[in-house]
């Protein structure tokens, strides 16, 4: 079932990339890089969006309810404590920012300057209210649920049952960072994934890493909207 789930994800993603490529070749402005809003919309719907459609089939096959699968039946006060600890680990003291800066600086010196992630470019340049609203909803709700279900709910237990727990922890964290396709943020995302998997292990609930993931995204989204205008004012004509 895990292999079937991954295959369905791959088919949906390939279909989305094909649609994006065809519309880009056809000259549609919304699909032109680097800030094609249409490309981001199709890309998110055929990956995280497809996950939302696959979750009910996967749970029904395993005879799990949403409440059982995501841990809503065993919410304890300690769960929120672990979420706070995880967020402190990730943000202490702006460690992720420093690590990302060092990653970008190192890649640049090696002659491989990382490009800005397309989704970030679209978020920063989005003018229409509906696109901003969708991207905020996607960042804070759709993506955390979908990605935590994939990596902590499906892949991590799958690898853990077939290999050493430490190897499963590292492998799934590596995959999580890799699929975001952002060289400059790879190390911070890898660290985030390590913390989220630890959080899942400690609480035995997907709700905890979903909450931490959503808060992490929300903070970075707020920083993007707050810092971007300042950057334009500082470097603009």
PAZAPA-4460 file (N, C-alpha, C; in steps of 0.05 Angstrom, whole numbers, plus 32768, in hexadecimal, padded with zeros to 4 digits):
% residues 237
    n_x    n_y    n_z   ca_x   ca_y   ca_z    c_x    c_y    c_z   seq   type   mol
   8010   7FE8   8000   8000   8000   8000   8011   8019   8000     1      X     A
   8028   8018   800E   803A   802F   800E   8045   8033   7FF2     2      X     A
   804D   801E   7FE5   8057   8020   7FC9   8042   802A   7FB6     3      X     A
   8029   8021   7FBA   8013   802B   7FAA   800F   8048   7FAF     4      X     A
   8010   8051   7FC8   800D   806D   7FCF   8022   807E   7FC2     5      X     A
   803B   8075   7FC3   8051   8084   7FB7   804F   8085   7F98     6      X     A
   8045   806F   7F8C   8041   806E   7F70   802C   8081   7F67     7      X     A
   8016   8083   7F76   8000   8095   7F70   800A   80B2   7F73     8      X     A
   801B   80B7   7F87   8026   80D2   7F8A   8038   80D9   7F72     9      X     A
   8048   80C6   7F69   805A   80CB   7F52   804A   80D0   7F39    10      X     A
   8035   80C1   7F34   8024   80C5   7F1D   8018   80E1   7F1D    11      X     A
   800D   80E9   7F34   8000   8104   7F37   8015   811A   7F32    12      X     A
   802D   8116   7F3E   8042   812B   7F3B   804B   812D   7F1E    13      X     A
   804F   8116   7F11   8057   8116   7EF5   8042   8123   7EE3    14      X     A
   8029   811D   7EE9   8013   812A   7EDA   8014   8148   7EDD    15      X     A
   8018   8151   7EF5   801A   816E   7EFA   8031   817B   7EEC    16      X     A
   8048   816E   7EED   8060   8179   7EDF   805C   8179   7EC1    17      X     A
   804E   8166   7EB6   8048   8165   7E9A   8035   817C   7E92    18      X     A
   8021   8181   7EA2   800E   8197   7E9D   801D   81B1   7E9E    19      X     A
   802E   81B5   7EB2   803E   81CD   7EB5   8050   81D1   7E9D    20      X     A
   805E   81BC   7E94   8070   81BE   7E7D   8061   81C5   7E64    21      X     A
   804A   81B9   7E5F   803A   81BE   7E47   8031   81DB   7E46    22      X     A
   8026   81E4   7E5D   801B   8200   7E5E   8032   8214   7E5D    23      X     A
   8049   820D   7E67   8060   821E   7E66   8069   8221   7E49    24      X     A
   806A   820B   7E3A   8072   820B   7E1E   805D   821A   7E0D    25      X     A
   8044   8219   7E16   802F   8227   7E07   8030   8245   7E0B    26      X     A
   8040   824E   7E1E   8044   826B   7E22   8032   8278   7E36    27      X     A
   8024   8268   7E47   8013   8274   7E5B   8024   8282   7E70    28      X     A
   801E   829C   7E75   802E   82AC   7E86   802F   82A1   7EA3    29      X     A
   8019   8296   7EAC   8017   828C   7EC8   8029   8274   7ECD    30      X     A
   8034   8268   7EB7   8045   8251   7EBA   8062   8256   7EB3    31      X     A
   8069   826F   7EAF   8084   8276   7EA8   8095   827A   7EC1    32      X     A
   80AE   826F   7EC2   80BF   8274   7ED8   80C9   8291   7ED9    33      X     A
   80D2   829C   7EF0   80D6   828C   7F08   80BE   828D   7F1B    34      X     A
   80AA   829F   7F16   8095   82A2   7F2A   8079   829B   7F1E    35      X     A
   8078   8285   7F0F   805F   827D   7F03   804B   8273   7F18    36      X     A
   8036   8283   7F1D   8023   827B   7F32   8014   8262   7F2A    37      X     A
   800E   825F   7F10   8000   8247   7F06   8010   822E   7F0B    38      X     A
   802A   822F   7F07   803B   8218   7F0B   803B   8210   7F28    39      X     A
   803D   8223   7F3A   803C   821D   7F57   8021   8211   7F5F    40      X     A
   800C   821C   7F54   7FF1   8212   7F5A   7FEE   81F5   7F51    41      X     A
   7FF5   81EF   7F39   7FF3   81D4   7F2E   8006   81C1   7F3E    42      X     A
   801E   81CB   7F43   8032   81BA   7F51   8029   81B3   7F6D    43      X     A
   801D   81C6   7F7C   8014   81C0   7F97   7FFC   81AE   7F97    44      X     A
   7FEA   81B1   7F84   7FD2   81A1   7F82   7FD8   8184   7F7A    45      X     A
   7FED   8180   7F6A   7FF3   8165   7F61   8007   8157   7F73    46      X     A
   8010   8164   7F89   8021   8156   7F9C   8013   8156   7FB7    47      X     A
   8013   816C   7FC6   8005   816D   7FE0   7FE7   816A   7FDC    48      X     A
   7FDC   8176   7FC7   7FBF   8173   7FC2   7FB7   8157   7FBD    49      X     A
   7FC8   8149   7FAD   7FC2   812D   7FA6   7FC3   811C   7FC0    50      X     A
   7FD5   8123   7FD2   7FD7   8114   7FEB   7FBD   8115   7FFB    51      X     A
   7FB0   812C   7FFC   7F97   812F   8009   7F82   811C   7FFD    52      X     A
   7F83   8118   7FE3   7F70   8106   7FD6   7F77   80E9   7FDB    53      X     A
   7F91   80E3   7FDF   7F99   80C7   7FE3   7F96   80BE   8000    54      X     A
   7F97   80D1   8013   7F95   80CA   802F   7F7D   80B9   8036    55      X     A
   7F64   80C1   802D   7F4D   80B1   8035   7F4E   8094   802A    56      X     A
   7F59   8090   8012   7F5B   8075   8007   7F6F   8065   8018    57      X     A
   7F85   8071   801F   7F9A   8064   802E   7F90   805C   804A    58      X     A
   7F81   806F   8057   7F77   8069   8072   7F61   8054   8071    59      X     A
   7F50   8055   805D   7F3A   8041   805A   7F46   8025   8056    60      X     A
   7F5B   8024   8047   7F68   800A   8041   7F74   7FFE   805B    61      X     A
   7F7E   800F   806D   7F89   8006   8086   7F75   8007   809D    62      X     A
   7F5C   800E   8096   7F47   800F   80AA   7F4D   8022   80C2    63      X     A
   7F57   8039   80BA   7F5C   804E   80CD   7F4A   8066   80C8    64      X     A
   7F41   8073   80DE   7F33   808C   80DB   7F47   80A3   80DB    65      X     A
   7F3D   80BB   80D2   7F4F   80D2   80D3   7F58   80D8   80EF    66      X     A
   7F46   80D4   8103   7F4D   80DA   811E   7F63   80C7   8129    67      X     A
   7F61   80AE   8121   7F75   809A   812A   7F90   80A0   811C    68      X     A
   7F8F   80A5   8102   7FA7   80A8   80F2   7FB7   80C1   80FA    69      X     A
   7FA9   80D6   8100   7FB7   80EF   8107   7FBA   80F4   8125    70      X     A
   7FB0   80E2   8135   7FB4   80E4   8152   7FA1   80F6   8161    71      X     A
   7F8A   80FB   8156   7F77   810D   8164   7F6A   80FF   817C    72      X     A
   7F6C   80E4   817E   7F60   80D6   8194   7F72   80D5   81AD    73      X     A
   7F8B   80DC   81AA   7F9D   80DB   81C1   7FAC   80F5   81C5    74      X     A
   7F9D   810B   81C3   7FA9   8125   81C8   7FAE   8129   81E5    75      X     A
   7FC7   812E   81ED   7FCE   8132   8209   7FDD   814C   820B    76      X     A
   7FDE   8157   8223   7FEC   8171   8227   8009   816F   8220    77      X     A
   8015   8158   8225   8032   8154   821F   8037   8157   8201    78      X     A
   8024   8152   81F0   8027   8155   81D3   802E   8171   81CC    79      X     A
   8020   8184   81D9   8026   81A1   81D3   8041   81A9   81DE    80      X     A
   8049   819D   81F4   8063   81A2   81FF   8079   8199   81EC    81      X     A
   8076   8181   81E1   808A   8177   81CD   808B   8189   81B4    82      X     A
   8074   8193   81AC   8073   81A5   8195   8083   81BF   819B    83      X     A
   8080   81CA   81B3   808F   81E1   81BB   80AD   81DB   81BB    84      X     A
   80B5   81C5   81C6   80D1   81BD   81C7   80DC   81BA   81AB    85      X     A
   80CD   81AE   8199   80D6   81AA   817D   80DA   81C5   8170    86      X     A
   80C8   81D8   8174   80CB   81F2   8168   80E2   8202   8173    87      X     A
   80E8   81FF   818D   80FF   820B   8199   8118   8200   818D    88      X     A
   8119   81E6   8189   8131   81D9   817D   8135   81E4   8160    89      X     A
   8120   81E7   8151   8122   81F0   8136   812A   820E   8134    90      X     A
   811F   821E   8145   8123   823B   8142   813A   8246   8154    91      X     A
   8144   8236   8167   8158   823F   817A   8173   8243   816D    92      X     A
   8182   8257   8175   817A   8273   8174   817E   827C   8157    93      X     A
   8169   827B   8148   8169   8280   812B   817C   826D   811D    94      X     A
   817E   8254   8129   8192   8241   811E   818C   823A   8101    95      X     A
   8173   8237   80FB   816C   8230   80DF   8175   8246   80CC    96      X     A
   8171   825F   80D4   8179   8275   80C2   8197   8275   80BE    97      X     A
   81A7   8270   80D3   81C4   826F   80D0   81CD   8258   80BF    98      X     A
   81C0   8241   80C4   81C7   8229   80B4   81C1   822D   8097    99      X     A
   81AA   823A   8091   81A2   823F   8075   81B6   8252   8068   100      X     A
   81BE   8267   8078   81D1   827B   806D   81EB   826D   8066   101      X     A
   81F5   825C   8079   820E   824E   8074   820C   823B   805C   102      X     A
   81F4   822E   8059   81F0   821C   8042   81F1   822B   8028   103      X     A
   81E3   8242   8026   81E3   8252   800E   81FF   825D   8008   104      X     A
   820D   8266   801D   8227   8272   8019   823B   825C   800F   105      X     A
   8239   8244   801A   824B   822E   8012   8245   8226   7FF5   106      X     A
   822B   8223   7FEE   8224   821C   7FD3   822D   8231   7FBF   107      X     A
   822B   824A   7FC6   8233   8260   7FB5   8251   8260   7FB0   108      X     A
   8260   825B   7FC5   827D   825A   7FC2   8286   8242   7FB2   109      X     A
   8276   822D   7FB2   827C   8216   7FA2   8274   8219   7F85   110      X     A
   8268   8230   7F7E   825F   8235   7F63   8244   822B   7F5C   111      X     A
   8234   8226   7F71   8219   821B   7F6D   8205   822C   7F7D   112      X     A
   8202   8246   7F76   81F0   8257   7F85   81D3   824D   7F83   113      X     A
   81C6   8247   7F9A   81AB   823C   7F98   8197   8252   7F90   114      X     A
   8184   824A   7F7E   816F   825D   7F76   8159   825E   7F8B   115      X     A
   814B   8274   7F8B   8134   8277   7F9E   811F   8262   7F96   116      X     A
   8113   8256   7FAB   80FE   8242   7FA6   80E7   8250   7F98   117      X     A
   80DB   8243   7F83   80C6   824F   7F74   80AE   8257   7F85   118      X     A
   80A7   8246   7F98   8090   824C   7FA9   8095   8265   7FBA   119      X     A
   80AE   8269   7FC2   80B5   8281   7FD2   80B3   829A   7FC0   120      X     A
   80BD   8297   7FA8   80BB   82AE   7F95   809F   82B6   7F8F   121      X     A
   808D   82A2   7F8C   8071   82A8   7F87   8064   82B4   7F9F   122      X     A
   806A   82AA   7FB7   805F   82B5   7FCF   8067   82D3   7FD2   123      X     A
   8080   82D9   7FCD   808A   82F4   7FD0   807E   8307   7FBB   124      X     A
   8079   82FD   7FA3   8070   830E   7F8D   8052   830D   7F87   125      X     A
   8043   82FC   7F96   8027   82F9   7F91   8018   8313   7F95   126      X     A
   8008   831B   7F82   7FF9   8334   7F83   7FDB   832F   7F89   127      X     A
   7FD0   831A   7F7E   7FB3   8315   7F81   7FAE   830A   7F9D   128      X     A
   7F97   8313   7FA8   7F91   830A   7FC3   7F8A   82ED   7FC5   129      X     A
   7F7E   82E2   7FAF   7F77   82C5   7FAF   7F90   82B3   7FAF   130      X     A
   7FA5   82BC   7FA1   7FBD   82AC   7FA0   7FCB   82AD   7FBB   131      X     A
   7FCC   82C4   7FC7   7FD8   82C6   7FE2   7FC9   82B6   7FF6   132      X     A
   7FAE   82B7   7FF4   7F9E   82A8   8007   7FA2   828A   8003   133      X     A
   7FA3   8281   7FEA   7FA8   8264   7FE4   7FC4   825C   7FEF   134      X     A
   7FD8   826C   7FE9   7FF3   8265   7FF2   7FF6   8264   8010   135      X     A
   7FE8   8276   801E   7FE8   8276   803B   7FDA   825D   8046   136      X     A
   7FC3   8256   8039   7FB5   823E   8041   7FC5   8225   803C   137      X     A
   7FD2   8225   8025   7FE3   820E   801D   7FFA   820B   8031   138      X     A
   8008   8221   8037   8020   8221   8047   8019   8218   8064   139      X     A
   8003   8222   806F   7FFD   821E   808B   7FEA   8206   8091   140      X     A
   7FDD   81FB   807C   7FCA   81E5   8081   7FCE   81CE   806E   141      X     A
   7FCC   81D3   8054   7FCD   81BD   8041   7FE7   81AE   8041   142      X     A
   7FFD   81BD   803F   8018   81B1   803D   8020   81A2   8057   143      X     A
   801D   81AE   806F   8025   819F   8087   8017   8184   808B   144      X     A
   7FFD   8184   8086   7FEE   816B   8089   7FF7   8156   8074   145      X     A
   7FF9   815F   805B   8000   814C   8046   801D   8142   8049   146      X     A
   8030   8154   804F   804C   814C   8051   8051   813B   806A   147      X     A
   8044   8141   8080   8047   8131   8098   803B   8115   8094   148      X     A
   8025   8113   8086   8019   80F9   8081   802C   80E8   806F   149      X     A
   8038   80F5   805B   804A   80E6   8049   8063   80DD   8058   150      X     A
   8071   80F0   8065   808B   80EA   806F   808B   80DD   808B   151      X     A
   807B   80E8   809D   8079   80DC   80B8   8064   80C6   80BA   152      X     A
   804E   80C9   80AC   8039   80B5   80AE   803C   809C   809D   153      X     A
   8048   809F   8086   804A   8088   8073   8067   807F   8070   154      X     A
   8079   8090   8067   8094   8088   8061   80A5   8080   8079   155      X     A
   80A4   8090   808F   80B4   808A   80A6   80AE   806F   80B2   156      X     A
   8094   8068   80B8   808E   804E   80C2   8096   8037   80AF   157      X     A
   8092   803D   8095   8099   8029   8080   80B7   8022   8081   158      X     A
   80C8   8037   8081   80E5   8032   8082   80EE   8027   809E   159      X     A
   80E1   8031   80B3   80E8   8028   80CE   80E4   800A   80D2   160      X     A
   80CE   8000   80C6   80C8   7FE3   80C8   80DB   7FD2   80B8   161      X     A
   80E9   7FDE   80A5   80FA   7FCE   8093   8117   7FD5   8095   162      X     A
   811F   7FE6   80A8   813B   7FED   80AC   813F   7FF6   80C9   163      X     A
   8156   8000   80CE   815C   800B   80E9   814D   8025   80EC   164      X     A
   8142   802A   8104   8133   8043   8109   8144   805C   8103   165      X     A
   815D   805D   8109   816E   8074   8103   8171   8078   80E5   166      X     A
   8174   8063   80D6   8176   8065   80B9   815C   806F   80AE   167      X     A
   8145   8066   80B8   812B   8070   80AF   8128   808D   80B5   168      X     A
   8130   8095   80CD   812F   80B1   80D5   813F   80C3   80C2   169      X     A
   8157   80BB   80BC   8168   80CB   80AA   815E   80CB   808D   170      X     A
   8156   80B3   8084   814D   80B1   8068   8134   80C1   8062   171      X     A
   8120   80C0   8074   8108   80CF   8070   810D   80ED   8072   172      X     A
   811E   80F5   8084   8125   8111   8087   8133   811B   806E   173      X     A
   8145   810B   8063   8152   8112   804A   813F   8115   8033   174      X     A
   812C   8103   8031   8117   8104   801C   8106   811D   801F   175      X     A
   80FF   8124   8038   80EE   813B   803E   80FD   8154   8034   176      X     A
   8116   8157   803A   8125   816F   8032   8129   816F   8013   177      X     A
   812D   8157   8008   8132   8155   7FEB   811A   815D   7FDA   178      X     A
   8102   8155   7FE2   80EB   815B   7FD1   80E4   8178   7FD0   179      X     A
   80EE   8188   7FE3   80E9   81A5   7FE2   80FA   81B3   7FCC   180      X     A
   810E   81A4   7FC2   811D   81AD   7FAB   8128   81CA   7FAF   181      X     A
   8135   81CE   7FC6   8141   81E8   7FCD   815C   81E3   7FDA   182      X     A
   8171   81E5   7FC9   818C   81DE   7FD3   8194   81EF   7FEB   183      X     A
   818D   8209   7FEA   8195   821B   8000   8188   8214   801A   184      X     A
   8170   8209   8019   8161   8203   8032   8162   81E5   8038   185      X     A
   8172   81D6   802A   8172   81B9   802E   817A   81B1   804B   186      X     A
   818F   81BD   8055   8199   81B6   8070   8184   81BE   8085   187      X     A
   817A   81D7   8085   8165   81DE   8098   814C   81CC   8097   188      X     A
   8144   81C5   807E   812D   81B3   807B   8133   8197   8085   189      X     A
   814B   818E   8081   8153   8174   808C   8152   8173   80AA   190      X     A
   815C   8189   80B7   815B   818B   80D4   813E   818C   80DD   191      X     A
   812D   819C   80CF   8111   819D   80D6   8104   8182   80D5   192      X     A
   810A   8172   80C0   80FF   8158   80BD   8108   8145   80D3   193      X     A
   8121   8147   80DB   812B   8137   80F2   811B   813D   810B   194      X     A
   8116   8157   8110   8107   815F   8128   80EA   8156   8126   195      X     A
   80DD   8158   810F   80C2   8150   810B   80BE   8132   810F   196      X     A
   80D2   8122   8105   80D1   8105   8109   80D4   80FE   8126   197      X     A
   80E7   810C   8134   80EA   8108   8151   80D0   810E   815F   198      X     A
   80C3   8123   8157   80AA   812C   8163   8094   8116   815F   199      X     A
   8094   810B   8148   8080   80F5   8142   8086   80DD   8153   200      X     A
   809F   80D6   8157   80A7   80BF   8168   809F   80C4   8185   201      X     A
   80A4   80DC   818F   809F   80E2   81AB   8081   80E3   81B2   202      X     A
   8071   80EB   819F   8054   80EF   81A5   8043   80D9   8199   203      X     A
   804E   80C9   8186   803F   80B4   8178   8025   80C0   816C   204      X     A
   8028   80D8   8161   8011   80E6   8155   801B   80F8   813E   205      X     A
   800C   80F7   8128   8013   8109   8112   800B   8126   8118   206      X     A
   7FF9   812A   812B   7FEF   8145   8131   8006   8156   813A   207      X     A
   8019   814C   814A   802F   815B   8154   8041   8166   813E   208      X     A
   804C   8155   812C   805D   8160   8117   804D   8172   8103   209      X     A
   8033   816D   8100   8023   817E   80EF   8022   819A   80FB   210      X     A
   801D   819C   8115   801C   81B6   8123   8036   81C4   8121   211      X     A
   804C   81B6   8126   8067   81C3   8125   806E   81CB   8109   212      X     A
   8067   81BB   80F5   806C   81C1   80D9   805C   81D9   80D0   213      X     A
   8043   81DA   80D8   8032   81F1   80D1   803C   820B   80DD   214      X     A
   8045   820A   80F7   804F   8221   8104   8069   822A   80F7   215      X     A
   807B   8217   80F0   8094   821E   80E3   808E   822C   80C8   216      X     A
   807B   8222   80B9   8074   822F   809F   8068   824A   80A4   217      X     A
   8057   824D   80B8   804A   8267   80BD   805F   827C   80C5   218      X     A
   8073   8275   80D5   8088   8287   80DD   8098   8290   80C5   219      X     A
   809F   827D   80B4   80AF   8284   809C   809F   8294   8088   220      X     A
   8085   828F   8087   8073   829E   8075   8071   82BB   807F   221      X     A
   806E   82BE   8099   806C   82D9   80A5   8087   82E8   80A0   222      X     A
   809D   82DB   80A4   80B7   82E7   80A0   80BB   82F0   8083   223      X     A
   80B1   82DF   8070   80B3   82E5   8054   80A4   82FE   804D   224      X     A
   808B   8301   8057   807B   8319   8051   8085   8331   8060   225      X     A
   8092   832E   8077   809C   8345   8086   80B7   834E   807B   226      X     A
   80C9   833B   8074   80E4   8342   806B   80E5   834B   804E   227      X     A
   80D4   833E   803D   80D5   8344   8020   80D1   8361   801A   228      X     A
   80BD   836F   8025   80BA   838B   801E   80D2   839C   8026   229      X     A
   80DF   8395   803D   80F7   83A3   8046   810E   839F   8032   230      X     A
   8110   8386   8028   8125   8380   8015   8121   8390   7FFB   231      X     A
   8108   8393   7FF2   8102   83A2   7FDA   8109   83C0   7FDE   232      X     A
   8103   83CA   7FF6   8108   83E6   7FFB   8127   83EB   7FFD   233      X     A
   8135   83D7   8007   8152   83DB   800B   8161   83D8   7FF1   234      X     A
   8158   83C7   7FDF   8167   83C1   7FC7   8159   83CC   7FAE   235      X     A
   8143   83D7   7FB1   8134   83E1   7F9A   8140   83FB   7F8F   236      X     A
   8136   8405   7F78   8141   841D   7F6C   8139   8435   7F7D   237      X     A
***
